[in-house]
Amino acid sequence: MGEAIDAIVKNVEDRRDSMIVILTGYPKEMAELVGANPGIKSRFPKTIHFEDYSSEELVAILKLIAKKGEYKLTKEALETATTWLDAHERGHGFGNGRLARNLFEAAVAQHAKRLTDNENPTDAQLMTLETEDIAGVVVKN
């Protein structure tokens, strides 16, 4: 990692008038990264901390992901999603928007399992995520 940091420091210095570098990550790991090289802290003088998304914001992200995938969620499924998201600890390593994507992907898999015995599902059934699709996703803290 030392060589990569040295290369970043050199490029930031050599191109300081034409280059912007943004480093992102979890606070503890970013502090370690910045502290790993004496020249890096002065070249990255600003730190912006973004709060984690609320469950309501994550549900909004989930709805956008579902819409992009041409799925709909019932009102009850959205309520279950809020409960599911609330069950996640918001500590170190919290996935933020990635958690909404993971929930969607796992719910789609649950949805497919649920419909396997249905020989002639309707378009609406194929495109609608129900409460059990969300509730069937294992919460991993």
Residue pairs with C-beta under 8 A, 6 or more apart in sequence:
1 36
2 36
2 37
5 33
5 36
5 37
5 40
6 37
8 21
8 40
9 37
9 39
9 40
9 43
11 19
11 21
12 19
12 21
12 43
12 44
13 39
13 43
16 43
21 44
23 30
23 33
23 34
23 44
24 30
25 33
26 92
26 93
27 49
28 92
30 47
33 40
34 40
34 41
34 44
35 41
52 90
52 94
52 96
53 61
53 96
53 97
53 100
55 82
55 85
55 86
56 82
58 81
58 85
58 96
58 97
58 99
58 100
59 78
59 81
59 82
59 85
59 100
61 97
61 100
61 101
62 73
62 78
62 81
62 100
62 103
62 104
63 73
63 78
65 100
65 101
65 104
66 72
66 73
66 104
66 129
69 104
69 108
70 127
71 104
71 108
71 127
71 128
71 129
72 127
72 128
72 129
73 81
73 128
73 129
73 134
74 128
74 129
74 130
74 131
76 130
76 131
77 107
77 129
77 130
77 131
77 133
77 134
79 131
80 131
80 134
80 135
81 103
81 134
84 103
84 134
84 135
84 137
84 139
85 99
85 100
85 103
87 139
87 141
88 94
88 99
88 139
88 141
89 141
95 102
103 134
103 137
106 137
106 138
107 129
107 133
107 134
107 136
107 137
108 129
108 133
110 132
110 133
110 134
110 136
110 137
111 129
111 130
111 133
113 136
114 130
114 132
114 133
114 136
115 121
115 125
115 126
118 125
